[in-house]
Amino acid sequence: MQVAELIKNLKASDLFAECPCGEEFKLSDATLFDGTKAFPEEALEAQKELSKDLEKRENILAKKISQVTEKTAITTRATNVGNFLELALPTAKDFKWIVPDSKFLGKPIDLLVFNGLSKGKVESLSFVEVKTGKATLSKNEKSIRDALEDHKVSYKVFV
């Protein structure tokens, strides 16, 4: 059977096909042609439209990538400022703890304060998490807070 005859039979049929997007369509409604020959005008127009749509989608994607990159840069700067502030925090005038008693950890908790260490007797421990702006506790920070509040704390000596 020749390609032209096959196309003619498909156009005359009640057969349906499924495109990769999952939609079904009637073959008799489709633009069917021999791909080894010149494209019919209808196919060229469809190709132009699809190319325009693809270009639009590429522009939208480029904008989204730019926005994500910009947001990532802003978040990184904020994180870096926050990390610096954590290091400088013990020197702030409204810092509630004695600086020599304060030990910077950074992760997962910013500071561990051994209250009384500089006087020779630790009376208590304070776990201090520094947050600025609208920052919230991470999942790990919350679990540490919960363990402390539930008195799930122990002291071990490793020999």
N, C-alpha and C positions, 0 to 999 in steps of 0.2 A: 504494500500500500504506500503510495506517495505521500509526502508531507502535506501537500495542498489538499489531498483527499481526506487525510486524517483530520486536519483542521476543520474542513467542511462538515465532516461527520460529528465532530465534537460540538460545533456551533449549533447543529441541528438536534443535539441530544438533550435529554433532561438530566444530565449528570451534574453533580455538584463537586466542588473541590474545596480544600481547606488551605488557607494561606498560612505561613509560619506564625502569624499573629493569633491564629486560632479561629478566625472568622471563616464561615462557609460562604461560598458564592456559586452562582449558577454559571457553568462554563459557557452557556450560550450568551451570557451578558458580558463575558470577558473579552478583552482584545487578544485574540490568538493570532500568532504569525510565525512564519518560518524564520528562525533566528540566524540562518545562514545567508539570508538575503537582506536587502535594505529594510530598515525599520519603517513601518507605516507611520504616517503623520500622527495618528492618535497615540501610538506608543512613544514617540518622541516628545509629545506634549506631556504625557504622564511622567516621563523621565525628568523633564524640566521641573515639573511641579514637585516631584520627590526630591530633586536636588535642592530646590529652594527651601523645602521643609527641613532637609538635612542641615543646610547652612544655618537656618534659624535655631535649630536644636544645638548645633555646635556653638553658636554665639551665646545661647542661654547657659550651656555647660561652662563655657569660658568665664562668664560672669560669676557663676556659682563658685567655680574654683578660685577666682580672684577674691570673692567675699570670704571663703573659708580660709584662704591664705592670710588675708588681712585680719580676720578674727583670731587666727592662731597666733599671729605676731602680737596682737594686743594682749592676748591671754599670757603669752610667754613673757612679755614685758611686765605685766602685773605680777606674775609669779616670781620673776627675778627681783622686783621691788620688794615683794613680800618676804622673800628669802633674806634680802639684805636687812630689812626691818627686824626680822627675827634675831639676827646677829647683833644688831644695835639696840634691841629692846632693853636689855639690862641697864643701859646707860640713860634711859629716859627718866625724866624727873618724877613721873607718876608710876614708875615701876614699883610694885608692892613688896618685892622680896629683896633680900640682901644679896648683892651681886656675887660675892665670893661663895655663897650657898647655891648659886644657880649654875647648872651645867647644861649647855646647849647640846641637844641631841639631833634636832632637825627632823628626823623621821623615825618612827611614826608620830612621835610627840615632840613638840618644839623644845620645851625646857623641862628639866627635872630639878626641882628645888629641894635641897636637903636643909630644911628649916632648922637652924641652930648649928650647922656644921662649922661655921666660922668661930663659934663660941666653944666648940669642943664637945657638944652634945646635941645630936639630932633629935628634935622633938617630934617632927612629922615630915612627911614628904608631900610635895605639891607637884602634880603633873599639870603643866601649863601648855595650852595650845593657843597659838596666836592666829587671829583671823582679822582681816581688814575688809572694809566695804561690805558686800553682800555674800562673802564667802561662807560656806557651811562646812560642817564636819564631814569628812570622808567616811566611807563604810568602815574602814579599819579604825579610824579615830573614834567613831561611835562605839565600836565593839570594845575598845580600850576603856572608854568612859564607863560603859556598862559593867565591865569586869571590876573596875575600881569601885563603882557604886554598890555592886553586889558583894563586895569584900572578898573577891576571888584573887587574893594577893598572897604570895608566899615568898619566903627568903631561903635561898639555897646557897650552900658553900660548895664550890667545885674544887676538888683536890687532885 
